[in-house]
Amino acid sequence: MFEKSISIFLFAMVFCVNGAPARAQESNDPPSHDMSMMDMSATSTTLPSFHASSGTGWQPASVPETMWMTSRSGWDLMVHGQIFLTFNDQGGPRGEGKAESVNYAMFMEQHRLGRGTLLLRQMFSAESLTSPHPGFPELFQTGETYHGQPLIDHQHPHNVFAELAALYTLPVNDKVTWLLYGGPSAEPALGPVTYIHRQSASENPAAPLAHHLQDSTHTSFGVVTTGFIISRFKIEGSAFNGHEPNEERWSIQLAALDSWSVRGTYAPNANWSAQYSYGKLIKPEALEPGDQDRQTASIEYNRPITTGWLGRGNWATSVIWGRVQKSFESFPLNSYLLESTLNFRTRNYAYTRLELVDKEELIPGGFTPYRIGAYTFGGVRDLVQNRKWQLGLGADVTFYSKPAALNPVYSTDPVSFHVFLRVRPGLMEHGH
């Protein structure tokens, strides 16, 4: 099922790329936004913006940005975020139905500093108050703890201080830009753009099952990153605190920068971005004795839609691989993810997420890896859509594949679903 779905999506991607001219904004085209705020590297208007994600990750430059913007006394001020108000029903004996809210808000302040640009960023989440105990119900999800025990079949809430960081970019010449990033709560150069900010995941309220094999370091309490943007390449490395946040979601848990990572990213044009990263994490999990080696690779595609039977909209797709090798285990854990969100006829969204993930913590005290498949299909309709707000009503359903050995615990064919309202700012505008 997973392989067939990949083939269908790749065929559709090839058709859309070759069957109709893709919209790619060249340097002599009229900019779609205020480019003084978008051209962080001072090299090309088709390079990705650091406003579109956390950390120093790159999404394609053509990704639409939903935020509020204004300028005051030389500062460019931006706010974006998202709130899901959800009824979440997870099927099978281990499932449950609960009301919950996934949410975050990000504030950004940008100013020229010497020959470069300073971007300050603060991201907050109220999920410690809006998630049911012990966390958001999610079948087959693992990672972190609750009351000193491993979280199983639940996604942990995010921290109140999800990001407190600064990014400085300084052009060296016409093709090279130096970057320096870090803060007490920040994201190292490891993994794809986290699912919270990924355009292909923008309508899905649930975390991927592969979160802890791909992008779980997006909140790390102590990060320093430096690197260079060279034409359309970005090479960077980080030193960071590799420990996962503990159960005190409201605190900042600083520790030694004992872990490291490197990442290379390539953005060949406005619609594509690809990365490979490697990291060494020192004792990241509170209840596990050893270290982790993590590898990730991803390709992100985004295409604005302006003509045709789909009307105005956008199509975003990501393919991600993540692998973790724990020092005390002889086998690696692999994860494969394909997700896509299609916005069509302005107000409508269809999305999917297809995953295969190795999980070895599903049975307490056991370390047998199981290959889990999760296949989500959903849609959203914007009830309100203007320059200030987008309010959407949505729903999705998830089916699973798993080894027969797990049937006594999860039943033969569990099915889960969400019904939700989604609220966020309108598409980016610039005001004074």
C-alpha positions as CSV (number, residue, x, y, z in Angstrom):
1,M,0.0,0.0,0.0
2,F,2.8,2.4,0.9
3,E,4.8,1.6,-2.2
4,K,1.8,2.0,-4.4
5,S,0.9,5.4,-2.9
6,I,4.5,6.6,-3.5
7,S,4.2,5.6,-7.1
8,I,1.0,7.5,-7.5
9,F,2.4,10.7,-5.9
10,L,5.6,10.6,-7.9
11,F,3.6,10.1,-11.1
12,A,1.4,13.1,-10.2
13,M,4.5,15.2,-9.4
14,V,6.1,14.4,-12.8
15,F,2.9,15.2,-14.6
16,C,2.5,18.5,-12.8
17,V,6.1,19.5,-13.3
18,N,6.3,18.5,-16.9
19,G,2.7,18.8,-18.0
20,A,2.4,22.5,-17.1
21,P,4.9,25.3,-16.5
22,A,5.8,25.6,-12.9
23,R,5.7,29.0,-11.3
24,A,9.3,29.9,-10.3
25,Q,10.0,33.5,-9.4
26,E,13.2,34.6,-11.2
27,S,15.3,37.6,-10.0
28,N,13.8,39.9,-12.7
29,D,10.2,39.0,-11.9
30,P,8.1,41.3,-9.8
31,P,8.4,40.0,-6.1
32,S,5.3,38.5,-4.6
33,H,6.2,39.9,-1.1
34,D,8.3,42.7,0.3
35,M,11.7,41.2,-0.7
36,S,13.7,43.4,1.7
37,M,12.3,41.1,4.3
38,M,12.6,37.9,2.3
39,D,16.1,38.1,0.9
40,M,18.0,36.9,3.9
41,S,21.1,35.9,2.0
42,A,21.3,38.9,-0.3
43,T,22.1,36.5,-3.2
44,S,18.8,35.7,-5.0
45,T,15.1,36.2,-4.6
46,T,14.6,32.5,-5.2
47,L,16.4,31.4,-2.1
48,P,14.3,30.2,0.8
49,S,13.3,32.6,3.7
50,F,14.2,31.9,7.3
51,H,10.8,33.3,8.2
52,A,9.1,30.2,6.9
53,S,10.5,27.8,9.5
54,S,12.2,27.5,12.9
55,G,16.0,27.1,13.3
56,T,18.0,27.5,10.1
57,G,16.0,25.0,8.0
58,W,15.0,25.8,4.4
59,Q,11.6,25.2,2.8
60,P,11.2,26.0,-0.9
61,A,11.1,29.8,-1.5
62,S,7.7,29.5,-3.1
63,V,6.0,28.3,0.1
64,P,3.1,30.7,1.0
65,E,3.6,32.4,4.4
66,T,0.6,33.0,6.6
67,M,1.5,35.8,9.0
68,W,0.9,39.3,10.0
69,M,3.6,41.9,9.2
70,T,4.3,45.5,9.9
71,S,7.4,47.9,10.2
72,R,8.2,50.2,13.0
73,S,11.3,52.4,13.4
74,G,13.4,50.3,11.1
75,W,12.2,47.0,12.6
76,D,10.2,44.5,10.5
77,L,7.8,42.8,12.8
78,M,6.1,39.4,12.1
79,V,3.7,37.1,13.8
80,H,2.5,33.7,12.8
81,G,1.1,30.6,14.4
82,Q,-1.7,28.0,14.3
83,I,-4.4,26.7,16.6
84,F,-6.2,23.4,16.2
85,L,-9.3,22.7,18.4
86,T,-9.7,19.0,18.0
87,F,-11.8,16.0,18.9
88,N,-9.3,13.1,18.7
89,D,-10.5,9.5,18.6
90,Q,-7.8,6.8,18.5
91,G,-9.1,3.3,17.8
92,G,-8.5,-0.1,19.3
93,P,-8.0,-1.2,22.9
94,R,-5.2,1.2,23.5
95,G,-7.1,4.1,21.9
96,E,-9.3,6.8,23.5
97,G,-11.3,9.8,22.5
98,K,-10.5,13.3,23.9
99,A,-10.8,17.0,23.2
100,E,-7.5,18.8,22.8
101,S,-5.7,21.7,21.2
102,V,-2.4,21.7,19.3
103,N,-1.1,25.2,19.1
104,Y,1.9,27.6,18.8
105,A,2.6,31.3,18.2
106,M,5.9,32.7,16.8
107,F,7.1,36.3,16.9
108,M,9.9,37.6,14.8
109,E,11.7,41.0,14.8
110,Q,14.2,41.8,12.0
111,H,16.6,44.7,11.7
112,R,19.7,45.7,9.7
113,L,22.9,45.3,11.8
114,G,26.0,46.6,10.1
115,R,26.3,45.0,6.7
116,G,24.1,42.1,7.9
117,T,20.6,41.3,9.2
118,L,19.6,40.3,12.7
119,L,16.4,38.2,13.1
120,L,15.1,37.6,16.6
121,R,12.6,34.8,17.0
122,Q,10.4,33.6,19.9
123,M,8.0,30.7,19.7
124,F,5.5,29.7,22.4
125,S,3.1,26.9,22.9
126,A,0.2,26.4,25.4
127,E,0.0,22.7,24.8
128,S,1.0,21.9,28.4
129,L,-2.4,23.4,29.3
130,T,-4.4,22.2,26.3
131,S,-3.3,18.6,25.9
132,P,-5.1,15.9,27.9
133,H,-2.9,13.9,30.3
134,P,-0.6,12.2,29.7
135,G,-0.5,13.8,26.2
136,F,-2.2,13.8,22.9
137,P,-3.5,10.3,22.2
138,E,-1.8,8.8,19.1
139,L,-1.6,5.1,18.4
140,F,2.0,3.7,18.1
141,Q,3.6,7.0,19.1
142,T,6.6,6.8,21.5
143,G,9.1,9.3,22.9
144,E,9.8,11.2,26.2
145,T,8.1,10.5,29.5
146,Y,5.2,11.1,31.8
147,H,5.5,10.7,35.6
148,G,8.8,9.0,35.0
149,Q,7.4,6.4,32.7
150,P,7.8,6.1,28.9
151,L,5.1,7.7,26.9
152,I,3.5,5.1,24.6
153,D,0.5,5.7,22.3
154,H,0.7,9.4,23.1
155,Q,2.4,12.5,21.7
156,H,4.0,14.7,24.3
157,P,3.0,18.4,24.5
158,H,5.5,21.0,23.3
159,N,7.3,23.3,25.6
160,V,6.1,26.8,26.5
161,F,9.4,28.2,25.3
162,A,9.6,26.3,22.1
163,E,12.2,28.7,20.6
164,L,14.1,31.7,22.0
165,A,16.8,32.4,19.4
166,A,18.6,34.9,17.2
167,L,19.9,34.6,13.7
168,Y,22.5,36.9,12.1
169,T,23.3,36.7,8.4
170,L,26.3,38.6,6.9
171,P,27.0,38.8,3.1
172,V,30.7,38.0,2.5
173,N,30.4,38.7,-1.3
174,D,27.8,38.4,-4.0
175,K,27.5,34.6,-3.7
176,V,28.6,33.8,-0.1
177,T,26.7,34.6,3.2
178,W,27.8,33.7,6.7
179,L,25.2,32.8,9.3
180,L,25.3,32.6,13.1
181,Y,22.3,31.2,15.0
182,G,21.6,30.1,18.5
183,G,19.8,30.6,21.8
184,P,18.7,29.0,25.1
185,S,15.8,27.3,23.2
186,A,16.6,26.7,19.6
187,E,16.9,24.1,16.8
188,P,20.2,22.6,15.7
189,A,21.1,21.9,12.1
190,L,19.7,18.3,12.2
191,G,16.8,17.0,10.2
192,P,14.2,18.4,7.8
193,V,12.1,21.5,8.6
194,T,10.1,20.3,11.6
195,Y,6.6,19.1,11.0
196,I,5.1,22.1,12.9
197,H,6.3,24.5,10.2
198,R,6.4,22.1,7.2
199,Q,4.0,23.3,4.5
200,S,3.2,19.7,3.5
201,A,2.0,19.1,7.1
202,S,0.3,22.4,7.6
203,E,-3.3,21.0,7.8
204,N,-2.6,17.9,9.8
205,P,-3.0,18.3,13.6
206,A,-1.0,15.2,14.5
207,A,2.7,14.6,14.9
208,P,4.3,12.0,12.6
209,L,5.0,8.7,14.2
210,A,8.6,9.3,12.9
211,H,9.0,12.5,14.9
212,H,11.7,11.1,17.2
213,L,13.7,9.6,14.3
214,Q,13.6,12.8,12.2
215,D,13.0,16.2,13.7
216,S,12.5,15.9,17.5
217,T,15.5,18.2,18.2
218,H,13.5,21.2,17.0
219,T,13.4,22.3,20.7
220,S,16.8,21.9,22.3
221,F,17.9,23.9,25.4
222,G,21.2,25.3,24.2
223,V,22.2,25.6,20.6
224,V,25.0,27.3,18.6
225,T,25.0,27.0,14.8
226,T,27.3,28.5,12.2
227,G,27.7,28.0,8.5
228,F,27.7,29.5,5.0
229,I,25.2,30.0,2.2
230,I,27.2,29.5,-1.1
231,S,25.0,30.3,-4.0
232,R,22.1,27.8,-3.6
233,F,23.9,25.6,-1.1
234,K,23.9,25.9,2.7
235,I,26.5,24.1,4.8
236,E,26.2,24.4,8.6
237,G,27.1,22.7,11.8
238,S,25.8,22.9,15.4
239,A,26.9,22.3,18.9
240,F,23.9,21.7,21.2
241,N,22.4,20.2,24.3
242,G,21.2,16.8,23.1
243,H,19.0,16.0,26.1
244,E,15.2,15.8,25.4
245,P,13.1,18.3,27.3
246,N,11.8,16.9,30.6
247,E,8.3,16.9,31.9
248,E,8.5,20.5,33.2
249,R,7.1,22.0,30.0
250,W,7.3,25.6,31.3
251,S,11.1,25.6,32.1
252,I,14.3,26.1,30.2
253,Q,16.7,23.2,31.0
254,L,20.1,24.4,30.0
255,A,23.0,21.9,30.0
256,A,26.4,21.4,28.4
257,L,26.6,21.6,24.6
258,D,27.6,17.9,24.4
259,S,26.1,16.9,21.1
260,W,26.9,18.0,17.5
261,S,25.4,17.9,14.0
262,V,26.2,18.9,10.4
263,R,23.7,19.6,7.6
264,G,23.9,20.3,3.9
265,T,21.0,21.8,2.0
266,Y,20.4,22.6,-1.7
267,A,17.7,24.7,-3.2
268,P,18.1,24.5,-7.0
269,N,15.1,26.8,-7.6
270,A,12.1,28.4,-5.9
271,N,10.1,25.1,-5.8
272,W,12.6,22.6,-4.5
273,S,14.7,22.1,-1.4
274,A,16.7,19.0,-0.3
275,Q,18.9,18.2,2.8
276,Y,21.1,15.6,4.4
277,S,22.1,15.8,8.0
278,Y,24.0,13.7,10.6
279,G,24.1,14.2,14.3
280,K,25.6,12.6,17.4
281,L,23.3,13.0,20.4
282,I,24.7,12.3,23.9
283,K,22.1,10.5,26.1
284,P,19.1,12.2,24.6
285,E,16.4,10.0,26.3
286,A,15.9,10.3,30.1
287,L,15.2,6.5,30.5
288,E,17.7,5.1,28.1
289,P,21.4,4.6,29.0
290,G,23.2,5.4,25.8
291,D,23.9,7.8,22.9
292,Q,22.3,8.1,19.5
293,D,23.6,8.6,15.9
294,R,20.9,10.2,13.8
295,Q,20.8,10.5,10.0
296,T,18.1,12.2,7.9
297,A,17.5,13.1,4.3
298,S,14.6,14.9,2.8
299,I,13.3,16.4,-0.4
300,E,10.6,19.1,-0.3
301,Y,8.6,20.3,-3.3
302,N,6.2,23.3,-3.4
303,R,4.3,24.7,-6.3
304,P,1.9,27.7,-6.3
305,I,-1.2,27.0,-8.5
306,T,-2.5,30.0,-10.4
307,T,-4.5,28.5,-13.4
308,G,-6.4,25.4,-14.5
309,W,-9.3,23.5,-13.1
310,L,-7.8,23.5,-9.6
311,G,-8.1,27.3,-9.4
312,R,-5.8,29.3,-7.2
313,G,-3.9,27.4,-4.5
314,N,-0.7,25.5,-3.7
315,W,0.7,22.0,-3.6
316,A,3.4,21.0,-1.1
317,T,5.0,17.5,-0.8
318,S,7.8,16.1,1.4
319,V,9.6,12.8,1.3
320,I,11.7,12.1,4.4
321,W,14.0,9.4,5.7
322,G,15.3,9.2,9.2
323,R,17.5,6.6,10.9
324,V,18.6,6.3,14.6
325,Q,21.3,4.0,15.8
326,K,21.2,3.7,19.6
327,S,24.6,2.8,21.1
328,F,23.1,0.0,23.3
329,E,21.2,-1.7,20.4
330,S,22.6,-3.7,17.5
331,F,19.9,-2.7,15.0
332,P,19.1,0.7,13.5
333,L,15.5,2.2,13.6
334,N,14.4,3.5,10.2
335,S,11.5,5.7,9.2
336,Y,10.0,6.7,5.8
337,L,7.5,9.5,5.3
338,L,5.6,10.8,2.4
339,E,3.2,13.7,3.1
340,S,1.4,16.1,0.8
341,T,-1.1,19.0,1.1
342,L,-3.0,20.3,-1.9
343,N,-4.8,23.7,-1.6
344,F,-7.2,24.1,-4.5
345,R,-9.9,26.6,-5.5
346,T,-8.6,28.9,-2.8
347,R,-10.5,27.6,0.2
348,N,-10.1,23.8,0.0
349,Y,-7.3,21.5,1.2
350,A,-6.7,17.8,0.8
351,Y,-3.8,16.2,2.6
352,T,-2.2,12.8,3.3
353,R,0.6,11.4,5.3
354,L,2.0,7.9,4.7
355,E,4.6,6.4,7.1
356,L,6.6,3.3,7.7
357,V,8.4,3.5,11.1
358,D,10.4,1.1,13.2
359,K,9.2,1.1,16.9
360,E,10.8,-0.9,19.7
361,E,9.1,0.6,22.7
362,L,5.5,-0.4,22.2
363,I,5.6,-3.2,24.7
364,P,7.0,-1.9,28.1
365,G,10.3,-3.5,28.9
366,G,10.7,-5.0,25.4
367,F,13.2,-4.0,22.8
368,T,11.8,-5.9,19.8
369,P,11.5,-3.6,16.7
370,Y,8.2,-3.6,14.9
371,R,7.5,-2.0,11.5
372,I,4.4,0.2,11.8
373,G,2.5,1.7,8.9
374,A,0.2,4.7,9.3
375,Y,-1.8,6.1,6.4
376,T,-3.7,9.3,7.0
377,F,-6.2,11.0,4.6
378,G,-7.9,14.3,5.4
379,G,-9.4,17.5,4.2
380,V,-10.1,21.1,5.3
381,R,-12.5,23.8,4.1
382,D,-11.9,27.4,5.0
383,L,-15.0,28.9,6.4
384,V,-13.3,32.3,6.8
385,Q,-10.5,33.3,4.5
386,N,-9.3,36.9,4.3
387,R,-6.2,39.1,4.7
388,K,-6.4,38.7,8.5
389,W,-7.6,35.2,9.3
390,Q,-8.1,31.7,8.0
391,L,-10.6,29.6,9.9
392,G,-11.0,26.0,8.6
393,L,-13.1,23.0,9.4
394,G,-11.4,19.7,8.8
395,A,-11.3,16.0,9.5
396,D,-9.0,13.0,8.8
397,V,-8.9,9.3,9.2
398,T,-5.8,7.0,9.8
399,F,-5.4,3.3,9.0
400,Y,-2.5,1.1,10.1
401,S,-0.4,-1.9,9.2
402,K,1.5,-3.8,11.8
403,P,2.9,-7.3,12.6
404,A,0.3,-9.8,13.7
405,A,2.2,-10.2,17.0
406,L,0.7,-6.8,18.1
407,N,-2.9,-7.8,17.4
408,P,-3.7,-8.9,21.0
409,V,-2.6,-5.4,22.1
410,Y,-4.0,-3.1,19.4
411,S,-6.7,-5.3,17.7
412,T,-6.6,-6.4,14.1
413,D,-7.6,-3.2,12.3
414,P,-7.7,-0.1,14.5
415,V,-8.8,3.1,12.9
416,S,-8.4,6.7,14.2
417,F,-9.8,10.0,13.3
418,H,-9.7,13.8,14.0
419,V,-12.4,16.4,13.6
420,F,-11.1,20.0,14.1
421,L,-11.2,23.7,13.7
422,R,-8.0,25.3,12.5
423,V,-7.2,29.0,13.0
424,R,-4.2,31.0,11.7
425,P,-3.3,34.4,10.2
426,G,-4.1,35.2,6.6
427,L,-1.6,35.1,3.8
428,M,1.4,37.5,4.4
429,E,0.8,41.2,4.0
430,H,2.9,44.2,4.8
431,G,1.5,47.2,6.6
432,H,2.7,50.3,8.3
